Amino acid sequence: MTKYLPAEYRELLVGPARRYFLATLIGALGTGLVISLNVIYIHDVRHHSIGFATLLMTAGALIVLTLSPVVGSLVDRLGPRWIILAAVAFAVAGQTWYAIASTTWEIVGAMVLQSASGSAIWGPSSVLLTRIIPAEQRQAAFGFNFGMVNFGIGIGGFVSMSVVSLRHPMSFTYLYLGTAVMWAAMGVAYFSLRHHGGPPTEVPATVEGERGGWHQVVRDRRMVHLVLSSLVLLISGYGSVEAGFAIYVVNVDHVSVKAVGLIFAFNTFTIVFVQHLALRFIEGRSRTRVMGLVGALWAVSWTMVGVSAHIAVWAALVLLCLSTAVFAIGETLWSPVSPALVNDIAPEHLRGRYNAASGLTWGTAGMLAPAITGVILESHLEKWWPILVAGGSLVGAIAVMTLRHSLTATEDGRPAVSDHLASR
């Protein structure tokens, strides 16, 4: 199968990296089975209120936000391997519990386990990837990993749609159990990498006594700048998509609920097919300018969503599919560049905390975007919402581009000769 992949990807699929990406794909397949079912499952199958279901999601995000800094410190002390395996164990237990939970407290318990897993898988797995991939291939590796995530979620979603039915509640149970099995298999793949994720070996003597603190990360103005500008972009990007896109499409554009699945499928498979071209595009280009381009593309996407409210339903559906494709192109640029920049800024002995700080932007965006969206929609400004979000995307784009002058050429992804020229 690998012979059909581009040469850049085939170069990545050797040794431990092959097992790492296999773990990613297996976990994504499992996630795709249930990623869009939690609220429906809790409300329509287990017969709890929608308010309880959405509050549960918010509580889960709070748990992730609370635990992520702790996880970052543990990764710097212990290395990512056992943290990842513990996260996988929590996920398997959480998904299994979801499958059989019925009472309020059983569902809450499953959510706590699942959220604990979510706080301890993505950051540590990013650190592990930097351990097994040479620095010069890191950007391509993050891009390929993102493509694997979306491919797996897309396939899992199609399997889920073909199996799940409210008339057969046990179908949900089977899907959650299937997810648990897939995550267990992912754990086996990660366990095979246990020799590559130990504690950092290079710790500067001047900071040996400070390894447990976060003040070194906070003092890094470049990282703080990157986190804040990324937060604005993610609130206007992923956060707003999750918080209001489906509601807007159904209630304002009057597109059917089933069509929403088609729109998101368009997004997922655009990512899979465009990722390789995106990697070629960003090679040798300024990472901060690429991230600025991401904000511009997301602004265009949201503008198209705003226009969709003023045209016929069939035309709106076409335009919405195209808008998610534009958004997906931005995602393919973001996914390799952002984590690569974080890990090039981060010193080895602080890599866990730097990745945790970057991960906090996702959780914070997931908390703030629904609140902002709710205020706008409750104020009957729904037709202005996409334009406001587009404006936020542009603000984030400008903010992240101003970081460029604080980075070396290598950190910014430019040819190293630029550093010499800039110093003249």
Buried (B, 14 or more C-beta within 10 A) or exposed (E): EEEEBBEBBEBBBEEBBBBBBBBBBBBBBBBBBBBBBBBBBBBBBBEBEEEBBBEBBEBBBBBBBEBBBEBBBBBBBBBBBBBBBBBBBBBBBBBBBBBEBEEEEBBBBBBBBBBBBBBBBBBBBBBBBBBBBEEEBBBBBBBBBBBBBBBBBBBBBBBBEEBBEEEEEEBBBBBBBBBBBBBBBBBBBBBBBEEBBEBBEEBEEEEEEEBEEBEBBEEBEEBEBBBBBBBBBBBBBBBBBBBBBBBBBBEBBEBEEEBBBBBBBBBBBBBBEBBBEBBEBBEEBBBBBBBBBBBBBBBBBBBBBBBBBEEEEEEBBEBBBBBBBBBBBBBBBBBBBBBBBBBBBBBBBBBBBBBBBBBBBBBBBBBBBBEBBEEBBEEEEBEEBBBBBBBBBBBBBEBBBEBBEBBEBEBBBBEEEBBEEEEE
